[in-house]
């Protein structure tokens, strides 16, 4: 099904309806965050690719709010059927109004129940879904295990975390409670939030004998969202481990379980702080995101979507951390270096070292690189002196 223009959205209090993509909808007293549109845009693209490949698309939107996601999954991604569930029955009128105006009666159903109950009822009926979207407040961990009972093998699970305080290392006990992992504070906490979320999903899936593969992962400045594919397969030990950060010299490194007892900073030898366990593998599936970029072009979506996808493709194979330019400037006691110039400088110095560097969608004023921080500082100083 052909997608429509993905329109930027501004809320207008004096109008009854809003427009996002092909969806026209009322908000009323439902929660709606226009700044989260990028997450819905990418989900529509991923869902449309899935439908092209599998020939069908049945969706559960477990916490649907005003119904913008069911509308877009149907109108743009071509979803054959959408189950729109909203735990707050007070939103029944606006949700029914929105879906009735945009979808045929046989294309959806509306319920108002707890998401866990919904997933278990699907499992009891062996009614499995191609895509389950969990747009929760706080952490989605209370719903991951039950969602795995309702997802089809090969299906897509889309998770949301709004608890940046916990994943950012400001509530250590709570991070252990919720994610089964220690989250420590360091300069790359936005990426840590994504990796803790994927790691939690990977562990929950493994306990059921499944395996997950990230399709894409995004942080929009406020919210972490990850879409993973649920498949059969063996546990990938090399992608599940720990991230160590040295407050003394600023260097990151990853580590596995076996290295914990003798873990020191490889650059200065000081003891680092350790976060994890978490997902250490790629944040994005390069092939899948590439197909999403092609589809966005075919649909004539705005260039901002293409720019976002291009950065995701660049950063996909990079190490599980990034360096903010402000941190490089502070460590080097110099002005903040120009991002693109520093990236070129690192790549130019790759001879014999295989250094590479890219932008990252996680922070416009940061770089991802496999070069040691000391090398980045040296290159930044040389560029500054020229």
Buried (B, 14 or more C-beta within 10 A) or exposed (E): BEBBEBBEBEEEEEEEEBBBBBBBBBBBEBEBBEEBBBBBBBBBBBBBBBBBEEEEBBBBBBBBBBBBBBBBBBBBBBBBBBBBBBBBEEBEEBBEBBBEBBBEEEBBEBBBEEBBEBBBBBBEEEEBBBBBBBBBEEBBBEBBBBBBBBBBEBBBBBBBBBBBEBBBBBBBEBBEEBBBBBBBBBBBBBBBBBBBBBBBBBBBBBEEEBBBBBBBBBBBEEBBBBBBBBEEEEEBEEBBBBBBBBEEBBBBBBBBEEBEEEBBBBBEEEEBBBBBBBBBBBBBBEEBBBBBBEBBEEBEBBEEBBEBBBBBBBBBBBBBBBBBBEBBBEBBEBEBBBBEBBBBBBBEBEEEEEBBBBBBBBBEEBBBBBBBBBBBBBBBBEBBEE
